[in-house]
Amino acid sequence: MTTNHKPSKRLCTILSDLLQRAEANPGQPVMTRLTNNLRIDLKVAGNVTMLLISRSDVFPSLTEWHTVLRHWPYPVQAIPTQVSIPERKYLKAYWPCQKRFELYLETNSV
């Protein structure tokens, strides 16, 4: 996974496609694997987006988390929590869906 500060067009495309699939199938989790064995799970349900990144053996690093968010289709700031099950180690966070957030900004602007 890219850890430099220049956005990777490939990762941007992968995440954009993943988000489009999740938004087209509300409530259904969608998943992709990157070449470095990092798994990205996403679910858009109601007004909430849930992102999980995971590995089978160790927790993903915070650098990987920030890289995913830096390449996200829209600006996101989310602090992940660690979730561990016997098969996987996750970093997980929730935030308001972009469309809902944009509506909030429009209705609360001065």
N, C-alpha and C positions, 0 to 999 in steps of 0.2 A: 504494500500500500504506500502511496506517496505521502511523505511527511514534510516535504518542503512547502513553502508558502504560495507557490504558483499553482493555481487550480488546474487539475487534470481534466481535460475535456472528456476523456473516457469515463472517469468516475462521475463527473457531472451528468453525463448521458445515462449511465447505469442508474443513478439515484433518481433522475427525472422519470425514467421509464418505470421504476419501481413505484414511485409516488403516483403516477398516472394509473397503474394497475390497481393500487390500493384504493384510490378515489373512485375508480370505476366499479369496484366490488366492496362497497361499505361493509364493515364488520368482518370481512374475510382477511385473514393474514396472508401476506405475500412475502416471498423470500428470494434472495439471491446469494450466491457465493462468489467471493472475489478470488483471484488466483492465489492469494496468500493464505487461503483457507479461513478467511474472516467471513462469517455469515452475517447477513443483514436481514432482519425481519421487520416488517412494517404493517401496521393496521390503522386504518382510518375508520372511526366509528362515531356516529353522532357528531359532536363538535370537537373531538379529540384525535390527535395523531399520536400513535405509540411507536417508538423506534427502539429496537433492540439490536445490539451488535454482539456477536458471541464467537467463542472458540470451544472446542471439545475438551481441551486439556488445561488451559490457563485463561484468566480473565483478559479480555482485550485491554490494551493500554489506553490511558487518557489521551495520548497523542493520536491514536487511531480514532477515538471518539471525536476529537476536535477536527481531525481531517475529514471525517464523514460530514460533520456539521458545516465545515467551511465549504464543502462542495454541494451542499443541499440546494435545491432549486430556489429557495427563498431564505432570507436571513432567519436563523434560529439560534437562540441561546437556551441551552437546557443542561442542567446538571444531572448526570446519570447516577443511578443507584446500582449496586451490585446485586445480582440474583444468581444463585447457584442451585442447580439440580444435578443429580448424579451424571447425566450425560453431557451437560453444557455449563459454561460460565458466561453470564450475560452482563452487559451494561445496558441499562434501560431508562428511558425517560418518556414523559408525556408533555404535550403542549397543545394549545388551542389550534384547531385547523386554520389554515391560512385564510380561507374564504370567510370564516366566522370572525377572525381577527380583523380583517380588512373592513368588514361590516361594522364592527365595534368602533374602529377608528373613524369611519365615515360618520357614524351617528353621534360620536362624542367629540368631534372636532369643533373648534371655536369659530 
